[in-house]
Amino acid sequence: MNQKELNEIRRRFRLDKNNFSRIFGCYVNSNREVISWIDASLGLMRQEEQEMYLGLLKKTLSGTLGRNLIDIEFSTTQVADSDEHRLLQTLRQTECKDANARETLCRKIIESLNMGETNCLILLAADAYDVPYRGKDDELQADASGDVYKYFICAICPVKAPTLELRYDTDENFFHPSSTGHIALAPELGFLFPAFDDRAANIYNALFYSKNVELIHEEVIDAVFRVEPPMSAVEQKNVFDTALADTLEKDCSYDVVQSVHEQLRGRIQEHKESRDPAPLELTVGDVGGILSESGVSEEKVESFRRECEKQYGENAALNPKNILGTGKFEITTPEVKITVAPENSYLIEARMIGGRRYLLIPADDGVEVNGVSVSIPNEEHS
């Protein structure tokens, strides 16, 4: 799915835009025991209640493609004949009204999910979207439908335990103890099936959501989809940094790393300005070309490519934002950690002085060393 398609589905989660008829799911305690099963008519709820449920479901489509939102790809064999894909298709085709299929999915999630001591709420809802035709001018034509996209969405929300608070009673003009009750928080994870690719259902893909990009709940991906869990954004960055350091060795200088980061940021900015809805992706070969342009020898570049293909896979598509990680440029040594805003990375200079390598840092330019700003006027520091 690209950003435009994602936004199109996100707009469905409004009271006047969707065909959700019921909310299904279950409430589970920290011992993995189902406290209650949910099967409620959305139309019979109060408006604010409907909006709250739709708000929770919609948040499973929040965040960034390639980071919080990850493509899950089924093999042809799975789509043709597998229990896991058959279950998802049953839920989709029955609009989640098959009680046995609902319970099977919920049990898979409950048995695999590790939420610690927290209770959780599992929500399921199905929608049928009469996809309007998009003209050559990129405008949607609501009266010219192209297809009906049937899908369901699953949200897994932690539940906050009740707390006792003093609340004001207007009748008695006094404060009394009152419990907040159990509160469903924003989902930690969830998924959409099938994916909405080329503005149509793609049963070979699902879109998986993880609020925490460092913890994508691989155990749930394995239990529900039976596919090899993809790398998290943090894992992708760690693999990239390790491959860069191990294969380039002495060639992995500050200047090279700085050049790589600048070129990656440049490509991200160009993609942003192009307004291309598809996520920006780079092949291992693309990154190898960036290294070559940064002055790395072809032998080291080829070694880097081999290591990346080994770790990521032969046809891996890398997300530059994941490779860059945080919005800060960092240099770490056993003695010191230097953090600088990316746009100021040029202020740090690598230089050999007396046979030793130094990093020269100008004062008062937003550079931090171990979290402390360097501020020695009119001098350069190593």
C-alpha positions as CSV (number, residue, x, y, z in Angstrom):
1,M,0.0,0.0,0.0
2,N,1.2,3.5,-0.7
3,Q,0.4,6.7,1.3
4,K,-2.5,7.8,-0.9
5,E,-4.2,4.4,-0.7
6,L,-3.6,4.3,3.1
7,N,-5.2,7.8,3.5
8,E,-8.2,6.7,1.3
9,I,-8.9,3.8,3.7
10,R,-8.3,5.9,6.8
11,R,-11.1,8.2,5.7
12,R,-13.5,5.3,6.0
13,F,-13.4,5.5,9.8
14,R,-16.0,8.2,10.1
15,L,-19.6,7.8,11.0
16,D,-20.8,9.0,7.6
17,K,-18.3,7.2,5.5
18,N,-18.2,3.5,6.5
19,N,-20.3,0.3,6.3
20,F,-19.2,-1.1,9.7
21,S,-22.2,-2.7,11.2
22,R,-20.9,-4.5,14.3
23,I,-18.0,-4.5,16.7
24,F,-16.6,-7.9,17.7
25,G,-13.8,-9.1,19.9
26,C,-13.0,-9.9,23.5
27,Y,-11.7,-8.5,26.7
28,V,-8.7,-10.5,28.1
29,N,-7.0,-10.4,31.5
30,S,-3.2,-10.7,32.1
31,N,-3.7,-14.4,32.8
32,R,-4.9,-14.9,29.2
33,E,-8.4,-15.5,30.4
34,V,-11.3,-14.1,28.3
35,I,-13.4,-12.0,30.7
36,S,-16.1,-11.2,28.1
37,W,-16.8,-11.6,24.4
38,I,-17.9,-8.6,22.4
39,D,-20.7,-8.7,19.7
40,A,-22.4,-5.3,19.5
41,S,-24.3,-3.4,16.9
42,L,-22.5,-0.1,16.0
43,G,-25.8,1.4,15.0
44,L,-27.4,0.9,18.4
45,M,-24.5,2.7,20.2
46,R,-24.5,6.4,21.2
47,Q,-22.7,8.6,18.8
48,E,-19.7,9.2,21.1
49,E,-19.4,5.5,21.7
50,Q,-19.3,4.8,18.0
51,E,-16.7,7.4,17.5
52,M,-14.5,6.0,20.3
53,Y,-14.6,2.5,18.8
54,L,-13.9,3.8,15.3
55,G,-11.1,5.9,16.7
56,L,-9.4,2.9,18.2
57,L,-9.7,0.9,15.0
58,K,-8.4,3.8,12.9
59,K,-5.2,4.1,15.0
60,T,-4.1,0.7,13.7
61,L,-3.5,2.6,10.4
62,S,-1.5,5.3,11.9
63,G,2.2,6.0,11.9
64,T,4.7,5.6,9.0
65,L,4.7,3.0,6.2
66,G,7.7,0.8,6.5
67,R,8.2,1.7,10.2
68,N,4.9,1.4,12.2
69,L,3.0,-0.2,9.2
70,I,4.7,-3.3,7.8
71,D,3.7,-5.3,4.8
72,I,3.1,-9.0,5.5
73,E,3.4,-11.1,2.3
74,F,1.9,-14.6,2.0
75,S,3.4,-17.2,-0.3
76,T,1.4,-18.5,-3.2
77,T,1.2,-21.9,-1.4
78,Q,-0.3,-20.2,1.6
79,V,-2.9,-18.4,-0.4
80,A,-3.8,-21.6,-2.3
81,D,-4.2,-23.8,0.8
82,S,-3.2,-23.0,4.3
83,D,-5.1,-22.8,7.6
84,E,-3.9,-19.3,8.4
85,H,-5.0,-17.7,5.1
86,R,-8.3,-19.7,5.1
87,L,-9.1,-18.3,8.5
88,L,-8.5,-14.7,7.4
89,Q,-10.5,-15.1,4.2
90,T,-13.4,-16.6,6.2
91,L,-13.4,-13.6,8.5
92,R,-13.3,-11.3,5.5
93,Q,-16.0,-13.0,3.5
94,T,-18.4,-13.4,6.5
95,E,-17.8,-9.8,7.7
96,C,-16.4,-11.3,10.9
97,K,-19.8,-12.8,11.7
98,D,-18.4,-16.4,11.9
99,A,-18.2,-16.9,15.6
100,N,-15.9,-19.9,15.4
101,A,-13.5,-18.0,13.1
102,R,-13.5,-15.0,15.4
103,E,-12.7,-17.2,18.4
104,T,-9.9,-19.0,16.6
105,L,-8.2,-15.8,15.6
106,C,-8.6,-14.3,19.1
107,R,-7.2,-17.5,20.7
108,K,-4.2,-17.3,18.4
109,I,-3.5,-13.8,19.5
110,I,-4.1,-14.4,23.2
111,E,-1.9,-17.5,23.3
112,S,1.0,-15.7,21.5
113,L,0.8,-12.1,22.8
114,N,3.0,-11.1,25.6
115,M,1.5,-7.9,27.3
116,G,3.1,-8.5,30.7
117,E,0.6,-7.8,33.5
118,T,-1.7,-5.7,31.3
119,N,-5.2,-6.6,30.3
120,C,-6.0,-6.2,26.7
121,L,-9.0,-5.5,24.4
122,I,-9.1,-7.2,21.0
123,L,-11.5,-5.5,18.5
124,L,-12.6,-6.7,15.1
125,A,-14.7,-5.0,12.5
126,A,-15.5,-5.5,8.8
127,D,-16.3,-3.0,6.1
128,A,-17.2,-3.1,2.4
129,Y,-15.9,-0.1,0.4
130,D,-17.5,0.7,-2.9
131,V,-14.3,2.1,-4.5
132,P,-15.0,5.1,-6.6
133,Y,-13.4,5.5,-10.0
134,R,-10.4,7.8,-10.1
135,G,-10.2,9.9,-13.3
136,K,-7.2,11.1,-15.2
137,D,-7.3,14.3,-13.3
138,D,-6.8,12.2,-10.1
139,E,-10.3,13.2,-8.9
140,L,-12.6,10.6,-7.3
141,Q,-15.9,10.1,-9.1
142,A,-18.3,8.8,-6.4
143,D,-21.0,7.9,-9.0
144,A,-18.6,5.7,-11.0
145,S,-17.6,2.7,-8.9
146,G,-14.8,0.5,-9.9
147,D,-14.8,-2.3,-7.4
148,V,-15.9,-3.3,-3.9
149,Y,-13.1,-3.7,-1.4
150,K,-14.1,-6.0,1.4
151,Y,-11.8,-6.1,4.4
152,F,-11.6,-6.4,8.1
153,I,-9.4,-4.7,10.7
154,C,-8.1,-6.0,14.1
155,A,-6.9,-3.7,16.9
156,I,-5.2,-5.0,20.1
157,C,-5.4,-2.4,22.8
158,P,-3.9,-2.4,26.3
159,V,-6.4,-1.7,29.1
160,K,-5.4,0.6,31.9
161,A,-6.4,-0.6,35.4
162,P,-8.8,1.6,37.4
163,T,-7.6,4.2,39.8
164,L,-9.3,5.8,42.7
165,E,-9.8,9.6,42.5
166,L,-11.7,12.3,44.3
167,R,-14.5,13.6,42.1
168,Y,-16.8,16.5,42.7
169,D,-20.5,15.8,43.3
170,T,-22.5,18.8,42.2
171,D,-25.6,17.6,44.1
172,E,-23.8,17.4,47.5
173,N,-21.2,20.1,46.7
174,F,-18.5,17.8,47.9
175,F,-15.7,15.5,46.7
176,H,-16.1,11.8,47.0
177,P,-13.9,8.8,46.0
178,S,-14.7,7.4,42.6
179,S,-13.1,4.8,40.4
180,T,-12.1,5.7,36.9
181,G,-12.9,2.1,35.7
182,H,-10.9,0.1,33.2
183,I,-9.8,2.3,30.2
184,A,-9.0,1.0,26.7
185,L,-5.9,2.8,25.4
186,A,-4.7,3.3,21.9
187,P,-3.8,0.0,20.2
188,E,-0.3,-1.4,20.6
189,L,-0.6,-3.5,17.4
190,G,-3.2,-4.7,14.9
191,F,-3.6,-5.4,11.2
192,L,-5.7,-4.9,8.1
193,F,-6.6,-7.8,5.8
194,P,-6.4,-7.8,2.8
195,A,-4.1,-5.0,1.8
196,F,-5.5,-2.2,-0.4
197,D,-3.1,-2.2,-3.4
198,D,-3.7,-0.4,-6.6
199,R,-7.1,0.5,-5.0
200,A,-8.2,-3.1,-4.9
201,A,-8.0,-6.1,-2.5
202,N,-4.7,-7.9,-2.5
203,I,-5.2,-11.2,-0.7
204,Y,-1.5,-11.9,-0.9
205,N,-0.7,-9.1,1.6
206,A,-1.8,-7.8,5.0
207,L,-0.8,-4.6,6.6
208,F,0.5,-5.0,10.1
209,Y,0.7,-2.2,12.7
210,S,3.0,-1.8,15.7
211,K,2.9,1.3,17.8
212,N,6.5,0.7,19.0
213,V,8.9,0.5,16.0
214,E,11.4,-1.3,18.2
215,L,8.9,-4.0,19.3
216,I,6.9,-5.4,16.4
217,H,5.5,-8.5,18.3
218,E,7.1,-11.1,16.1
219,E,5.2,-13.8,18.1
220,V,1.9,-12.5,16.9
221,I,3.0,-12.3,13.3
222,D,4.1,-15.9,13.5
223,A,1.0,-17.1,15.2
224,V,-1.5,-15.3,12.9
225,F,0.2,-15.2,9.5
226,R,2.8,-18.0,9.7
227,V,5.4,-15.9,7.8
228,E,9.0,-15.0,8.7
229,P,8.6,-11.8,10.8
230,P,10.2,-8.8,9.0
231,M,13.0,-6.8,10.7
232,S,11.9,-3.9,12.9
233,A,13.1,-0.4,12.0
234,V,15.7,-0.6,14.8
235,E,17.0,-4.0,13.6
236,Q,17.3,-2.6,10.0
237,K,19.4,0.3,11.3
238,N,21.6,-1.9,13.5
239,V,22.3,-4.4,10.6
240,F,23.1,-1.5,8.3
241,D,25.5,0.1,10.8
242,T,27.2,-3.2,11.6
243,A,27.6,-4.1,7.9
244,L,29.0,-0.6,7.2
245,A,31.6,-0.8,10.0
246,D,32.6,-4.4,9.5
247,T,33.1,-4.4,5.8
248,L,34.5,-0.9,5.4
249,E,36.8,-1.2,8.4
250,K,39.3,1.7,8.3
251,D,37.5,3.1,5.3
252,C,34.5,3.7,7.5
253,S,35.7,7.2,8.4
254,Y,33.6,10.1,9.7
255,D,33.7,11.7,6.3
256,V,32.3,8.6,4.6
257,V,29.5,8.2,7.2
258,Q,28.7,11.9,6.9
259,S,28.5,11.6,3.1
260,V,26.3,8.6,3.2
261,H,23.9,10.3,5.6
262,E,23.8,13.5,3.5
263,Q,23.0,11.5,0.4
264,L,20.3,9.5,2.1
265,R,18.7,12.7,3.5
266,G,18.9,14.2,0.1
267,R,17.0,11.3,-1.5
268,I,14.4,11.5,1.3
269,Q,13.9,15.2,0.7
270,E,13.6,14.7,-3.1
271,H,11.0,12.0,-2.6
272,K,9.1,14.2,-0.3
273,E,9.1,17.1,-2.8
274,S,8.0,14.8,-5.6
275,R,4.8,13.9,-3.7
276,D,5.1,10.3,-4.8
277,P,2.7,8.3,-2.6
278,A,4.7,5.1,-2.8
279,P,7.2,4.7,0.1
280,L,10.8,5.5,-0.8
281,E,12.9,2.3,-1.1
282,L,16.5,1.7,-2.0
283,T,18.1,-1.6,-3.1
284,V,21.4,-2.8,-1.7
285,G,22.9,-1.8,-5.1
286,D,21.6,1.7,-4.6
287,V,23.3,2.0,-1.3
288,G,26.4,0.6,-2.8
289,G,26.3,3.3,-5.4
290,I,26.1,5.9,-2.6
291,L,29.2,4.4,-1.0
292,S,31.1,4.6,-4.3
293,E,30.2,8.2,-4.6
294,S,31.5,8.7,-1.0
295,G,34.9,7.5,-2.0
296,V,34.8,3.9,-0.9
297,S,36.8,1.4,-3.0
298,E,34.8,-1.0,-5.2
299,E,36.2,-4.0,-3.4
300,K,34.8,-2.7,0.0
301,V,31.5,-1.7,-1.7
302,E,31.1,-5.3,-3.1
303,S,31.9,-6.7,0.4
304,F,29.2,-4.4,1.9
305,R,26.7,-5.6,-0.8
306,R,27.3,-9.2,0.0
307,E,27.0,-8.7,3.7
308,C,23.7,-6.7,3.3
309,E,22.2,-9.4,1.0
310,K,23.2,-12.0,3.5
311,Q,21.4,-10.1,6.4
312,Y,18.5,-8.5,4.5
313,G,17.9,-11.0,1.7
314,E,18.9,-10.9,-2.0
315,N,16.1,-8.6,-3.2
316,A,15.7,-6.5,-0.1
317,A,14.2,-3.0,-0.4
318,L,15.6,-0.8,2.3
319,N,13.7,2.2,3.8
320,P,16.2,5.1,4.1
321,K,14.3,6.5,7.1
322,N,14.9,3.2,9.0
323,I,18.6,3.2,8.0
324,L,19.1,6.8,9.3
325,G,17.1,6.0,12.5
326,T,16.6,9.1,14.7
327,G,16.6,12.6,13.3
328,K,20.1,13.1,14.8
329,F,23.5,12.4,13.4
330,E,25.5,10.4,16.0
331,I,29.2,9.4,16.4
332,T,29.9,6.9,19.1
333,T,33.3,5.8,20.5
334,P,34.2,4.0,23.7
335,E,35.0,7.3,25.4
336,V,32.5,9.7,24.0
337,K,29.2,10.1,22.1
338,I,28.7,13.1,19.8
339,T,25.2,14.0,18.8
340,V,24.5,16.7,16.2
341,A,21.4,17.9,14.2
342,P,21.7,16.4,10.7
343,E,21.8,19.8,9.0
344,N,24.8,20.7,11.2
345,S,26.9,17.6,10.6
346,Y,29.2,19.5,8.3
347,L,30.4,21.5,11.3
348,I,32.3,18.5,12.6
349,E,35.6,18.0,10.8
350,A,37.9,14.9,10.9
351,R,41.6,15.9,10.9
352,M,45.0,14.2,11.5
353,I,47.1,16.2,14.0
354,G,50.5,14.9,15.0
355,G,49.7,11.4,13.7
356,R,46.5,11.1,15.7
357,R,42.9,11.4,14.3
358,Y,40.8,14.2,15.9
359,L,37.2,15.4,15.4
360,L,37.1,19.2,15.5
361,I,33.9,20.6,16.9
362,P,33.1,24.4,16.7
363,A,31.5,25.9,19.8
364,D,27.9,27.1,20.1
365,D,26.6,25.4,17.0
366,G,24.1,23.0,18.5
367,V,26.6,20.1,18.9
368,E,26.3,18.0,22.1
369,V,28.9,15.8,23.6
370,N,27.5,13.1,25.9
371,G,24.3,15.3,26.0
372,V,26.2,18.5,27.1
373,S,26.6,21.4,24.7
374,V,30.2,22.3,23.9
375,S,30.7,26.0,24.4
376,I,34.2,27.3,24.4
377,P,34.2,30.6,22.4
378,N,36.4,31.1,19.3
379,E,38.2,27.7,19.6
380,E,38.0,24.3,18.0
381,H,37.9,21.2,20.2
382,S,38.8,17.6,19.8
